[in-house]
Amino acid sequence: MDNSDDAIDRNLDTISRRLAELEAATERALVDDDPDLPVVAAAPPSTSYSEMTELNDRIRLTRGWSETDLDAALTPAQRAQFEQWQARQRIAWDRDDLVAVGIAGLVGALAVWFDATADHAVTETFTSIGRTKRMRIWERAGKRLAIDYTGPGFGGRAHRVRSAGHDLARPFEALRQIRNGEFRGVRWDHGDKAAVSVSGQFRKVDSPADALVLWAMHLAADLLTPMSLPLPGSSLLYELDNRQLRRFAHAVYLGPSAGNGLNMRSGILTPSLSVLVTEVVIRTHVHARAYTATGSPDLDPRRQTLRQELLLAANALVGAASVGKAIARFVTLDDKRRWTAVRHVNVPQLLRIGCLAVENAHGIRGRLQSNAESWDELEQLLAPES
């Protein structure tokens, strides 16, 4: 059965044109005494949608009806009902859709496989940006802030994971420390937790707006360094009364060498490239398909549903590749470096998969709850009683 948009539109247009012919012939018969009426052939009865479509296509070919004009075929109320019916239907995948998903998944999987290489390239780019005059000005402006304390227990290459001021999930604590010129943190000594407060050696900032600007400039300069910034919430993990979680937060950010741990650049910015590539491939395919069929790249509700389905499938392939690589690295690395395998989990990809899954589930529920009848239900309703 051909349930494509084109077939539905052709059927509606053909029926509208035939009705217009009948109405015109009827009006002429009522007005003229001796009308020369055109012969309007009766359509043979059709028992299925496919038969009706074949009949209408033959009529269109005979009459030369090559264009469809649904605005003339339907009233506004009928058009709204038709759009509601269309929204309930979904477009079945064809070979081109499968190829597009395969290409997007392959490109995304390659990005996952070479994530370390891509992250190294991004690091070099960030380093070059960090050497610019503007960024050096921002770096100097963020000096002597309380959030940058590196005293006993808070120094070393991974000092930012121990500072709430470098955690994007704790803006209020960061701004408080900047305004008061007081560093506040937690130090662990053989399992004993000690609150640390240091003041008197940092500058204070009176205005909340100035504190926010200085914090943003400081974080921007740190983001461009090889160690970048820890993932949001990392400092909270380090302050928990759980040694394994503290070791995990410290180890994954520290990494085997400078910049090779899990941070904002390697965990969010670089992996987002594979998400972007996947989105571009699928969206280009769907909009090109719509343009080929209708002459416009705009998507109706059914094609929007198709786009969501293809995006979910393609992103799921890439997400599975990233999780598979992380598991493989976890199994093959030694105990000291095993936790660094988590950096290969593509967090943005997994978040995108979750969002798409929710959107697809919502779309399915909406179609099931639609008041519009399916074609089979309409066919049974209109079928003559035997």
N, C-alpha and C positions, 0 to 999 in steps of 0.2 A: 504494500500500500504506500502510495506516494503522499506523505503528510508534510512535505516541505512547504516552506513559506510561499515559494513560487507557484506550486500547484494550487494551494488554497486561494491565493490572490487571483489566479487565472480563472478558477471556478466561479468565484464571486463576480468577477468582471464579466464573464460570459453570461451568467444568469441575469445580471443587470441589463446587459445589452439585449438579450432575448426578450425580457420583460418590456423594455422600452419599445422594441419592435411591435410587440403585441398591443401595447397601449396606443401607439401611433396608428396601427391598422384599425383598431376599434374606434378611435376618434374620427378617422376618415369615413368609416362605414356609417357612423351616426350623422355626419354632416352632409356628405355627398349623396345625391339620389342614385347615381350610377357610378360608384367608385371603382377605380382600377386598382384593386387591392393587391399588394404583393403577397406572394405565397410564403406563409410562415410555417415551415414544416414542424410537425409535432415531434418532440423528442421521445425516442423509445424508452420504455421504463428501464431503470437501472437498479440493480439490487445491492450494489456495493459502492463504496466511495471510489475505488479504483476504476470501476466501469464508468461512473459519472465523469471522472477526470479524463479518461480516454475519449469519451464522446464529446466533451467540451473542447478538447484539444483538436479534434477533427473539425468541429464547427469553426473554431478560431482560424484554422488553416484555410478552410474554404472561404470564409468571409474576409480574410486578411486582417484579422484583429491581432495585431502584434503588440500593442501596448495595453497596460492595465491602469485603470483609474478608479481606485477604491473610494475616493472622495465622492465621486459621482454615483457609485454603486450603493453606498451605505449612508444612512442618516447619521447624525452625531450620536444618537443613542445606540444605534446598531454598531457604529464604529467602536464605542466604548465597550460594548459587550464582546465584540470580536477581539479587541485587545486583551480583555480579561480571559477569554478562552485561549488566546495565544500564550499568555503568561503561564498558563497551567501546563502547557506542553513543553517537552524538552527535545533538543535536536540530537539525534543519534550520531555518535562519532563515526567518521569515515576514515579512509586510509590516510588522507592528508593530516587529519587531527592526530592520529597515532604517530605519524612521522614527526610532526611538530613537537609533540611531547617527548619523543625519543631524542630529537636534536637538543631540545632545552635541557633534558636530563643529562645528556652526554657532556654538553658544554659545562653545566654546573658541576658535574662529577669531576671533570678535569680541573676546574677551579679548586675543588676540595682537595684533589690529589696533590696539586702544586700550591697549596695554601701557604706553606712556609716561604716558597719562592716569591709569591705575590706579596706576602707581608714584608719580605725584605725589600722589595721594590718600593712599597708604600713607605717603609721606614726611611729609605734614602731620600724620597721626595719630601717627607716631613722634615728631615734634617736640613735639607736645602732651604726649605721655607723658614726654619728656625734661625737660619743665619742671616735672614734679611734684616734690614734696618728697623722696620716696624716691630718685628717680633723681639728684637733685642731691646727696644724701648719698653715693650710690655714686660719682658723678663726683669728689667731693672725696676720697673714700677712695682712689681710684686715681691721685691726683696724685703727682708726684715719683718715679715708677717709671722704672727704666732703659729699659724698652721704649718710652717716649714721648720719647726723645731726638730733637731737631730741629736739631742743629748743622749746620755746613757740610757740604753734600752729602746731608743727610738731612731737610731742611725742605721747605716748600712744601705746597700743597694735597694732593698725593699722597704725603705722607711715610709713610703707613701701609703702602704697598706695599713700602717699602724696609726695613721693620722686621719681623724674625721674631716679635716679640712680639705683632703684630697678625694673625698668620697662624694660623688654626685647625689647619693641618696640621703646625705645629711647636710643640706644647705643651711638650715637654721643654726646648727652647732658651729659650722664653719664661719658664718657671718658673726656669730657671737664672739668667737675667739679673735677674729680680726678687729672687731670694734673695741673689745676690752683689752687687747694686747696680752691675752692670757692663753697659753696652750693648755689643753686638757686632754689627757689620754689615760690609757690603762697599760700597766706593765705587769708581766707575769714572771714570778721568781719561784721556780721549783713548785709550780702549781698554786702558788699564793697570788691572789689578785690585789694589786695596789693602784689606787687612783693617783695620778700624777698631775700636778698643776705647776706651771712655770710662768712667771711674769716678770716685768721690770726690764727686760732686754729687747722687747719688741715695740714697734710703734703702734699707736692707737689711732683709730679712725672714728670720727664723731658721727658722720652722716651715714645712714644705712645705704643710701644710693652709692656713695663713694666706696663703701665696703663691698657692695655687690660688684661694682666695676673692677675693683682691685682683685677680687676673688676670680672673676671671669678671666682677667688678663693673666693671672698667675696660672690658672688651670690650662689656658690655651698654650702658654709657653711650655708647661710640663707635658702636655699632650703630644707635642712635637718631638720630645726627646725619645731615645730608644726604649726607656722603661715605660714611657707613656703614663697613663693613669690606671689605677686598679679598677676593676669592674664595680659598679654601684653596689653597695652593701658589703664589700669586702672587709672594711674596718669593723663592721658589726660582728662579722664572723670571728675576727681576731679577738674581740673582747668577750666572746662567750666562754662560759666555764666548761669547755669541752676541748681537750687537748688535740683530738684528731681533727676537729674543725679548724682550730687555730693553725695547726700544721698544714692543713689543706690550703687555707687562704694564703698563707705565707709561701708555700712551695709553688703553687701554680702561678703566683705573680712573680716570684723570684726567677723561676725558670732555670734551665741549665747554664745560661749565659745572659748577659745584658740584652734585654729586648726580646728574648725568646720565650717568655712566659705568657700567661693569659692576662691580657690587659685590654683597655678600651680600644686600642688600635687593632691588635690581633684577634680580639674576641668579638668585636662589634663592627668596626669600620671595614676592615679587610674582608671578612665573611659576607658583608652586605653586597660586595661586588657580584658574588654568585647569585644572590637573590635578584639583583638588578638585571643580570644577564638573562636569567630564567624568565623574568617578567617581560623583558623586551621581546624575546623570541616568541612567546605565546601571544602576547597582545598584538604584535605585528601580524602574526598568522591570522588571528580571529578578525581583526579589522580589515585585512586584505581580502579575506574570504567574504566579508560583508560587502565590501566595495565591488567585488567581482559579481556578486549576486544582485545587488540593488543599485549600484552606482553611487553609493554613499558609505563612508566608513562608520557612520553612526550605528550603534547596536540597539536592536529592540530587546525586550525582556528575555526572549528565548536565546538570543545570541549572547546576552550578558550571562545567562545561566551556563551556556557552553563554555564561555571564557573562564568562569569560576571553576568549572569541573577540570578543564585542561590545566589551569594554574595549580590546582590542588595536586593533580597527578604528577606534574613536572617537579614541583617543589618537594613532593614526597620522595621522588627518586633521588634528588640531591641531598635531602635530609638523611635518607637511609645511607647514602655514600659517606656522609660526614660521620655518622654514628659508627658505621662499620670501620672506618679508618681509626677512630678514637679507640674502639675496642681492640683492634689489631695492635695498635701502639701500646696499649695498656698491658697486653699479654706479653709482648716481646721486650719491653723495657725492664731494667732492673728495679729493685724496690725503691731506691733513692730517687729515680727519675720517673717512676710509674705515674705519679699524679700529674705530670706535665702532659700526659696524653689527652687530658680534658680540653686542652686548647684547640684540638681538632674538631670538637663538637661545634657545629655551626649554629650558634644560638639565634641569630636573626632568621635563619632558615626555619628553624623549629617554631619560632614565634609566628612566622608567616604561615606555616602549615596549620597551626592551631587556629589562626584567624580565618583562613580559608575553609577549614572544616566546619567551623561555626556558621559561616555564611552559607555554605552548601546545605547544611542541615536545616537552617532557617528557610532557605529557598524550597527545599523538598516539603517541609511542613506547610509552607504557604500554598504550594501547588495542591497538596492533598486537601487543604481546607477551603480551596476555591469553590465558589458556587457555580462556576461555569461547568456545563456538562461536557463529557468527553465525546468524541465522534461516535463511538459505539453506543453511548447512551442516546445521542441524538438520532442515530439510525434506528434504534428500537422504538423511540418515541414517534418517529414519523412513518414507520413501516405500517402499511395497511393491515387491518385485521383480517385474518383468514376466515 
